[in-house]
Amino acid sequence: MPYTLAILSGGGGVGKTTLCAALGARLAAAGRRVLVVDCCAGFRRLDMALGMESRVLFDAADAACGVCEPQRAVVRDSTRMLPDLLAAPFDADTHPDEDLWARMLSELRGGYDWIAFDAPAGTGVWSMLPARLADRAYIVLTPDDGSMRCAGRVLDCLRAEGLDRVHPPSLIVNRCDLSLMRENLQYAPGTVAQTLDAAVAGVVPEDEGLRLAYARAELDGMDSRSRIVMELDALARRTMGAPIPKGWEYTPPGARMLRLGLRGGGGASLKEVWT
């Protein structure tokens, strides 16, 4: 039975589409059969992130409404380690029929281990559709006041509809910059988790390599030894069922080492807390 995952965000610009494409690529690299579904009607970008824009003939709305068979709308690249794609419709004014989408999803389920939805930012019709269809949800945010407030609004909507009862949504804190945390311009992941009362499944650092891979549609070509790929692989393992850390500890630069009465000489760091 495949798992379905909604990747949500409260506001735009937090890197949700990049993370959806990159996480799909890392799950595919781990040997999982993955389909990513772009639900950003009118503003699709997931096809470009995966380098598949020239192959899109039908979109998800075509498949849901019976214009074509769902399998015909799926775009694949058998030469690369990437997820399959179901592109978003260009017509943003069309309201999705949840029953038709659920039927389409049931026809596609048998071919995949994971189906991930890239939802548009906010709490509109197209944003909440993936949350209702999926087994679980990630909410992507950056560790600042505005993004946390928007993420809190999404959490409130999920909780109001009872979509958090079986699998409570988890947070992905994206674009973390330790230098900004040091200047109190970003919050530490532990503070984000405590403020929003939700578990943090992953912390993804600000990384130029990921931005370049996304811009060049080369997400399957990133160095597996790089820090960003290791963090994405950790997130992929948690997505596949590995435990989520109990917390995240931020150590500022020069923090006092109390037992020795010394001051640390290193820079700031983040550490997973498991107990």
Order of alpha helices (4+ residues) and beta strands (2+ residues): beta-alpha-beta-alpha-alpha-alpha-beta-alpha-beta-alpha-beta-alpha-beta-alpha-alpha-beta-alpha-alpha-beta-beta-beta-beta
